[in-house]
């Protein structure tokens, strides 16, 4: 339904107070506290057409000529309501009246199932938002104090810790840019009042009344009851999340110190981030071990393992006499090998690619293996450019490979070399092998055959390996 604001609705504050407490300059101050907004900035607004995003867009439209930033509305039509196309058209017309560019997309999530979950709709929406942002550009959402309270309670019911209970953050990294929530400190009541004062027209989605959705249940049943008993419940929850955010920052600071104290150099070529020394980790109490490992995984893999699985991994992999152990979740892994912990992304299967021809003049992407090989011309090191002028083939292990190393009369088994040099077992089938005709000349980025190594002033080719 399209709703026109009623100037008398929820009018518990005067118009003067509304203008004072929620005005464009205050929003600009919020933005500048958490980012740098200037004439070169592109600011995107997640615009659903609801009251919150309509108010945010209106506030920013009053700022854009003064501050001279580029303002773009991003609208997602989920196709979940019969009026969705009509709402999209109204959003486009509103942006046209404000002189704001709008980009729209249709996800049509509803046709695949009888009931689309909140998380499905959100995931689809934010995935599209990520595709729009350029380097260091800003996406603004209209989350407010009531959204914060709902998220706190939702995470509480999921058994979240301090990080989850800190709920929505005012500023986070997002894709290659930033996600900002400049209205997070404002209650929804004040936002509705602003819409009334400025006669804004917005969409009132009937699905927001469906208490079958968890967030709607919290909004209309739980928070409504709490606010009847404790009128300041929403504001108090917001204060609690601010304190939990401070606790979260302290826990991260402690984890960063512990990471540095436990840092070591393993023998992994494909591991992500730093490696950790198991013996040093054993000196920490369990709460600090959990805090450290979750921080370490989150910083490097953008995800962390579940609490129960992590506690089990700590009790078995850190304190039992194990040479090898692993914890896998969401295509990510923590490995223990010898006395070192590694982070890695799992591969779908052992690489069994057909040989790939490569002329060594430009990078080679091995998509199935998730790797990119990058050649670089060097002097007196690397592979002999002259001997490999005809090109090479890239393969992966199948077993029984041998390589003839410098200063050795006979070739050596690759299997034994991996074992002797403590190369992590999960990497042994993932490291690309370079062949000249049928002779193994290099294991990237580790070994080079003595016969194919550049010498003296001979031009050489160094090959580095990157994950993709």
C-alpha positions in Angstrom: 0.0 0.0 0.0 1.2 3.6 -0.7 0.9 5.6 2.4 0.8 9.4 2.8 2.1 10.8 6.0 -0.4 12.1 8.5 1.0 15.2 10.3 -0.9 14.3 13.5 0.4 10.7 13.6 2.6 9.9 16.6 3.0 13.6 17.3 4.5 13.3 20.8 7.2 15.8 19.9 6.9 19.3 18.4 7.8 20.0 14.8 10.6 22.2 16.0 12.1 19.2 17.9 11.8 17.0 14.9 13.6 19.5 12.7 16.3 20.0 15.3 16.9 16.3 16.0 16.7 14.9 12.5 17.9 17.3 9.9 20.3 17.1 6.9 23.2 18.7 8.7 23.0 16.2 11.5 23.0 13.3 9.0 26.0 14.9 7.3 27.8 15.1 10.6 27.1 11.4 11.2 28.5 10.6 7.8 31.6 12.7 8.3 32.2 11.0 11.7 32.5 7.6 10.0 33.6 8.5 6.5 34.9 11.2 4.2 32.1 12.7 2.1 33.0 15.3 -0.4 32.4 16.4 -4.0 34.2 13.3 -5.4 32.1 10.9 -3.4 29.4 8.6 -4.8 26.8 7.9 -2.1 24.3 5.0 -2.8 21.1 4.7 -0.8 19.4 1.3 -0.4 15.9 2.5 -1.3 13.0 0.2 -0.7 10.3 2.9 -0.8 9.4 2.3 2.9 9.3 5.1 5.4 12.9 4.7 6.7 14.6 4.7 3.3 12.3 7.4 2.0 13.3 9.7 4.8 17.0 9.0 4.4 16.8 9.7 0.7 14.9 12.9 1.3 17.5 14.1 3.9 20.4 13.4 1.5 18.6 15.1 -1.4 18.6 18.2 0.7 22.3 17.9 1.2 23.6 16.9 -2.2 23.6 20.4 -3.7 25.3 21.9 -0.7 28.0 19.2 -0.3 28.0 18.3 -4.1 28.3 14.6 -3.8 26.8 12.1 -6.3 23.6 10.5 -5.0 22.2 7.2 -6.4 19.2 5.3 -5.1 19.4 1.5 -5.4 16.0 -0.3 -5.5 15.4 -4.1 -5.4 12.1 -5.5 -6.5 11.9 -8.9 -4.8 8.7 -9.8 -6.7 7.2 -11.2 -3.5 4.0 -9.0 -3.6 1.5 -8.5 -6.4 2.0 -4.7 -6.1 5.8 -5.0 -6.3 6.0 -3.6 -9.9 3.7 -0.7 -8.9 6.0 0.1 -5.9 9.1 0.1 -8.1 7.4 2.5 -10.5 6.5 4.8 -7.5 10.1 4.7 -6.3 11.3 5.7 -9.8 8.8 8.6 -10.0 9.9 9.8 -6.5 13.6 9.8 -7.5 12.7 11.7 -10.7 10.9 14.4 -8.7 14.0 14.7 -6.4 16.4 14.7 -9.4 18.2 11.6 -8.1 19.5 8.7 -10.3 17.9 5.4 -9.5 19.1 1.9 -10.4 16.7 -1.0 -10.1 16.8 -4.8 -10.3 14.3 -7.6 -10.0 15.2 -10.7 -8.1 11.9 -12.7 -8.3 12.8 -14.8 -5.2 9.1 -15.7 -4.7 8.7 -17.9 -7.7 11.1 -20.6 -6.4 9.3 -21.4 -3.1 6.1 -20.9 -1.3 7.7 -18.7 1.4 11.0 -16.9 0.9 13.0 -16.5 4.1 14.1 -13.1 5.4 17.8 -14.2 5.0 17.3 -15.3 1.3 15.8 -11.9 0.4 18.5 -10.0 2.3 21.3 -12.1 0.7 20.0 -11.5 -2.8 19.6 -7.8 -2.1 23.0 -7.2 -0.7 24.7 -9.3 -3.4 23.3 -6.9 -6.0 24.4 -3.9 -3.9 27.9 -5.2 -3.8 28.0 -5.3 -7.6 27.1 -1.6 -7.7 29.9 -0.2 -5.4 33.2 1.0 -6.7 36.4 1.4 -4.8 35.8 3.2 -1.4 32.2 4.2 -2.5 29.5 4.4 0.2 26.3 2.5 0.6 23.8 3.9 3.1 21.0 2.0 4.7 18.2 3.5 6.8 18.5 1.1 9.8 17.3 2.8 12.9 17.2 2.3 16.7 14.2 -0.1 16.4 16.0 -2.2 13.8 18.9 -2.3 16.2 16.7 -3.6 19.1 15.1 -6.2 16.8 18.5 -7.5 15.6 19.8 -7.7 19.2 16.8 -9.8 20.3 17.1 -12.0 17.1 20.8 -12.7 17.8 20.1 -13.2 21.5 17.6 -16.0 20.5 20.3 -17.5 18.3 22.7 -17.7 21.3 25.1 -15.0 19.9 28.1 -13.8 21.9 29.3 -10.2 22.3 30.0 -9.7 18.6 26.5 -10.8 17.6 24.8 -8.9 20.4 26.6 -5.7 19.4 24.1 -6.1 16.5 24.2 -3.5 13.7 27.3 -1.4 13.4 27.2 2.2 12.2 30.1 1.6 9.7 31.5 -1.6 8.2 33.6 -2.6 5.2 31.4 -3.7 2.4 32.7 -5.2 -0.9 35.3 -2.7 -2.1 33.6 0.2 -0.3 31.8 1.0 3.0 28.3 0.4 4.4 27.1 3.2 6.6 23.9 3.6 8.8 23.6 7.3 9.7 20.1 6.9 11.2 21.1 4.1 13.6 20.8 6.4 16.7 17.3 7.6 15.8 14.1 5.8 16.9 11.6 4.8 14.2 9.0 7.1 15.8 11.1 10.2 15.0 11.6 9.0 11.4 7.8 8.6 11.0 7.3 12.1 12.4 9.8 13.5 9.9 7.9 11.9 7.1 4.7 13.5 8.4 6.1 17.0 8.7 7.5 16.9 5.1 4.4 15.2 3.6 6.4 12.3 2.3 4.7 9.4 0.5 6.0 6.0 1.1 5.2 2.3 0.7 3.7 0.4 3.6 4.4 -3.3 2.7 1.6 -5.5 4.2 4.2 -8.3 4.7 5.7 -6.2 7.5 2.6 -7.1 9.5 3.1 -10.9 9.0 4.3 -12.1 12.4 5.3 -15.4 10.8 8.6 -13.7 10.0 10.9 -13.6 13.0 11.7 -9.9 12.8 8.1 -8.9 12.5 7.2 -11.1 15.5 9.9 -9.3 17.5 8.7 -5.9 16.3 4.9 -6.3 16.8 4.7 -8.8 19.7 7.9 -8.8 21.8 9.1 -5.2 21.5 5.6 -3.9 21.7 5.1 -5.7 25.0 8.4 -4.6 26.4 7.8 -1.0 25.5 4.4 -1.1 27.3 6.1 -2.1 30.5 9.4 -0.2 29.9 8.7 2.8 27.5 12.5 3.3 27.0 13.2 -0.3 26.1 14.3 0.4 22.5 16.7 3.2 23.7 18.1 1.0 26.5 18.8 -1.9 24.1 20.5 0.6 21.8 22.7 1.7 24.8 23.5 -1.9 25.6 24.6 -2.6 22.0 26.9 0.4 22.2 28.6 -1.0 25.3 28.8 -4.4 23.7 30.5 -2.8 20.7 33.1 -1.4 23.0 33.6 -4.9 24.5 33.9 -6.3 21.0 36.6 -3.8 20.2 38.5 -4.7 23.4 38.2 -8.5 22.5 39.5 -7.8 19.0 42.4 -5.7 20.4 43.3 -8.6 22.8 43.1 -11.1 20.0 45.4 -9.0 17.8 48.0 -9.0 20.6 47.6 -12.8 21.0 47.9 -13.3 17.3 51.2 -11.5 17.2 52.5 -13.5 20.2 51.6 -16.8 18.6 52.6 -15.9 15.0 55.0 -18.3 13.3 56.3 -19.3 9.8 54.9 -22.5 8.5 55.7 -24.2 5.2 52.4 -23.6 3.5 52.4 -21.9 0.2 48.6 -21.6 -0.3 47.6 -20.8 3.3 45.7 -17.6 4.0 47.1 -15.0 6.4 49.6 -15.8 9.2 50.3 -19.2 10.7 50.0 -19.8 14.5 52.3 -21.8 16.8 50.4 -24.5 18.7 52.8 -24.4 21.7 52.2 -20.7 22.2 48.5 -21.2 21.9 48.6 -23.8 24.6 49.9 -21.2 27.0 46.6 -19.2 26.7 43.5 -20.0 28.7 40.6 -21.4 26.7 38.6 -18.2 26.5 41.5 -16.4 24.9 42.2 -19.4 22.5 38.6 -19.2 21.3 38.7 -15.4 21.0 42.0 -15.6 19.1 41.0 -18.3 16.7 37.7 -16.7 15.8 39.3 -13.3 15.2 42.1 -14.9 13.2 39.6 -16.8 11.0 37.3 -13.8 10.6 40.1 -11.4 9.6 41.5 -13.7 7.0 38.6 -15.8 5.8 35.7 -13.3 6.5 34.0 -16.1 8.4 34.4 -18.0 11.6 33.6 -21.5 12.8 30.7 -22.3 15.1 31.4 -22.2 18.8 30.8 -25.9 19.5 32.9 -27.1 16.6 35.7 -24.7 17.6 35.7 -25.8 21.3 36.0 -29.4 20.2 38.8 -28.6 17.8 40.7 -26.8 20.6 40.3 -29.7 23.0 41.4 -32.3 20.5 43.8 -30.6 18.0 45.6 -28.3 20.5 46.0 -30.6 23.5 46.1 -34.1 22.2 49.3 -35.4 20.6 48.2 -35.1 17.0 50.3 -34.5 14.0 47.3 -33.6 11.8 43.8 -32.2 12.5 41.3 -30.1 10.7 38.2 -28.0 11.3 36.0 -27.4 8.2 33.1 -25.0 7.8 31.5 -23.1 4.8 34.3 -24.0 2.4 37.0 -22.9 4.9 39.4 -24.8 7.0 41.7 -24.5 10.0 44.4 -27.2 9.7 46.9 -28.4 12.3 50.1 -29.9 10.8 53.0 -30.6 13.1 52.9 -27.7 15.6 51.5 -25.1 13.3 47.9 -23.9 12.5 47.0 -22.9 9.0 44.0 -21.2 7.4 42.9 -22.3 3.9 39.9 -22.5 1.6 38.9 -26.0 0.7 39.0 -27.1 -3.0 36.1 -29.1 -4.5 38.3 -32.1 -5.2 41.9 -33.1 -5.9 43.1 -31.2 -9.0 43.0 -33.7 -11.9 43.2 -31.1 -14.7 44.3 -32.1 -18.2 47.7 -30.6 -19.0 47.5 -26.9 -19.8 49.7 -25.3 -22.4 51.4 -22.1 -21.3 53.8 -19.8 -23.2 55.0 -18.0 -20.0 54.4 -14.5 -21.5 51.4 -13.7 -19.4 49.6 -14.9 -16.3 47.8 -18.2 -16.4 44.5 -18.6 -14.6 43.7 -22.2 -13.4 40.1 -21.6 -12.5 39.2 -25.0 -11.3 42.1 -25.0 -9.0 41.4 -21.5 -7.9 45.0 -20.3 -8.7 46.8 -17.8 -10.9 50.4 -18.2 -12.0 52.2 -15.0 -12.7 55.6 -15.0 -14.6 58.2 -12.4 -14.1 61.5 -11.8 -16.0 64.5 -11.9 -13.6 68.3 -12.3 -13.9 70.4 -15.2 -12.6 67.5 -16.9 -10.9 64.3 -18.7 -11.6 63.7 -20.9 -14.6 65.9 -20.6 -17.7 64.0 -18.5 -20.2 66.1 -19.9 -23.1 65.4 -23.5 -22.3 61.7 -22.9 -21.9 61.3 -20.7 -25.0 59.1 -23.2 -26.6 56.6 -23.1 -23.7 55.6 -25.5 -21.0 52.6 -27.5 -19.8 51.1 -27.2 -16.3 49.9 -30.3 -14.5 49.0 -31.5 -11.0 50.2 -34.6 -9.2 49.1 -38.0 -10.1 51.7 -39.9 -8.2 55.3 -41.1 -8.7 56.6 -37.8 -9.9 60.4 -37.2 -9.6 62.6 -34.1 -10.1 66.4 -33.7 -10.4 67.5 -31.1 -8.0 70.8 -29.1 -8.3 73.9 -30.8 -7.0 72.2 -34.2 -6.9 73.3 -37.1 -9.1 69.9 -38.7 -9.2 66.3 -37.6 -9.3 64.3 -37.4 -6.1 60.8 -38.6 -5.4 58.4 -35.6 -5.0 56.5 -37.5 -2.4 59.7 -37.8 -0.2 60.6 -34.2 -0.8 57.2 -33.1 0.4 57.5 -35.2 3.5 61.1 -34.1 4.3 60.3 -30.4 4.0 57.1 -30.7 5.9 54.9 -29.3 3.1 51.3 -29.5 4.5 49.6 -32.6 3.1 46.5 -30.7 1.8 48.7 -28.6 -0.4 50.7 -31.4 -2.0 48.1 -32.1 -4.7 47.3 -28.4 -5.2 50.8 -27.1 -6.1 51.1 -26.7 -9.9 53.8 -28.7 -11.7 55.7 -27.2 -14.6 56.8 -29.6 -17.4 59.0 -29.1 -20.4 57.9 -31.9 -22.7 57.7 -34.8 -20.2 60.3 -33.6 -17.7 59.3 -32.0 -14.4 61.2 -28.8 -14.2 59.5 -27.0 -11.3 57.0 -27.2 -8.5 55.5 -23.7 -8.2 56.6 -21.8 -6.2 59.0 -24.1 -4.4 61.4 -26.3 -6.4 63.3 -25.8 -9.6 65.1 -28.6 -11.5 68.9 -28.1 -11.6 69.0 -28.6 -15.4 66.4 -25.8 -16.0 67.6 -23.3 -13.4 68.9 -19.9 -14.8 72.6 -19.4 -14.1 75.2 -16.5 -14.2 73.7 -13.6 -16.2 71.2 -15.8 -18.0 67.6 -14.4 -18.2 65.3 -16.2 -15.9 61.6 -16.5 -15.3 60.3 -16.4 -11.7 56.7 -17.8 -11.2 54.6 -16.7 -8.3 51.3 -18.2 -7.3 48.1 -16.3 -6.2 44.7 -17.5 -5.1 41.6 -16.5 -7.0 
